[in-house]
């Protein structure tokens, strides 16, 4: 995913977040990106769908 972001060919990122506890922080992106939240939807099982646009 990192190489695609660096190449500039990604225009949207979708994440499905599942409720869980973790003992240490996990990085999703190696570098900082400007993301604009365009949709957030929650489901009965606790999963949340997040859609972001890559800001230019």
C-alpha positions as CSV (number, residue, x, y, z in Angstrom):
1,X,0.0,0.0,0.0
2,X,2.8,2.4,0.8
3,X,4.4,2.2,-2.7
4,X,1.0,2.9,-4.3
5,X,0.4,6.0,-2.1
6,X,3.9,7.2,-2.9
7,X,3.2,6.7,-6.6
8,X,0.1,8.8,-6.3
9,X,-2.2,6.2,-7.8
10,X,-4.5,5.9,-4.8
11,X,-7.5,8.3,-4.5
12,X,-9.5,6.6,-1.7
13,X,-8.7,4.5,1.3
14,X,-11.3,2.3,3.0
15,X,-10.8,0.9,6.5
16,X,-13.0,-1.5,8.4
17,X,-12.3,-1.1,12.1
18,X,-13.2,-4.0,14.4
19,X,-13.5,-3.4,18.1
20,X,-10.6,-4.9,19.9
21,X,-8.1,-3.9,22.5
22,X,-4.4,-3.8,21.7
23,X,-1.5,-3.3,24.1
24,X,0.6,-1.2,21.7
25,X,0.0,1.3,18.9
26,X,0.1,0.0,15.4
27,X,0.9,2.4,12.5
28,X,-1.2,2.1,9.3
29,X,0.8,4.6,7.3
30,X,4.6,5.0,7.4
31,X,4.4,8.7,6.6
32,X,1.7,11.3,7.3
33,X,-1.0,11.7,4.7
34,X,-3.8,14.3,4.4
35,X,-7.0,12.3,4.5
36,X,-10.5,13.7,4.2
37,X,-13.3,11.6,5.8
38,X,-16.1,11.1,3.3
39,X,-18.1,8.4,5.0
40,X,-18.4,6.7,8.3
41,X,-20.9,3.8,8.8
42,X,-21.3,1.6,11.8
43,X,-22.8,-1.9,11.9
44,X,-24.6,-3.9,14.6
45,X,-21.6,-6.1,15.2
46,X,-19.5,-3.0,16.2
47,X,-17.5,-2.8,13.0
48,X,-17.1,0.7,11.6
49,X,-16.4,1.4,7.9
50,X,-14.4,4.6,7.3
51,X,-13.9,6.0,3.8
52,X,-11.2,8.6,3.2
53,X,-10.1,10.6,0.2
54,X,-6.5,11.4,-0.3
55,X,-6.2,15.2,-0.1
56,X,-3.9,16.8,-2.7
